[in-house]
Amino acid sequence: LAQRGYFKDSSFVNYLKYLLYWKKPEYAKFLKYPQSLFFLDLLQYEHFRRELVNVPCAKFIDEQQLLHWQYYSSRRRKVAMPPGQQQTS
């Protein structure tokens, strides 16, 4: 979106503000990826939107999010398992 100029369009920026209603509990409970609200908050800042045009910055954020999904969910499953049922690596 940043590299295609959407963040320079005031209508699109207003749309990002509109999407903040997803932070309300009655809507947030339906989100599959609640961490998207964190990025929605960041997108409210012009400086963050400008930085996303830089490919290395966008790529770093993408990689960090993928790592979070990969490792956080597996660690969380281990913590949620009752003692004695946890697998050892």
Secondary structure, DSSP 4 states (H G I P E B T S, - for coil): -TTTTGGG-HHHHHHHHHGGGGGSHHHHTT-S-TTHHHHHHHTTSHHHHHHTTSHHHHHHHHHHHHHHHHHHHHHHHHHHSPTT-PPP-
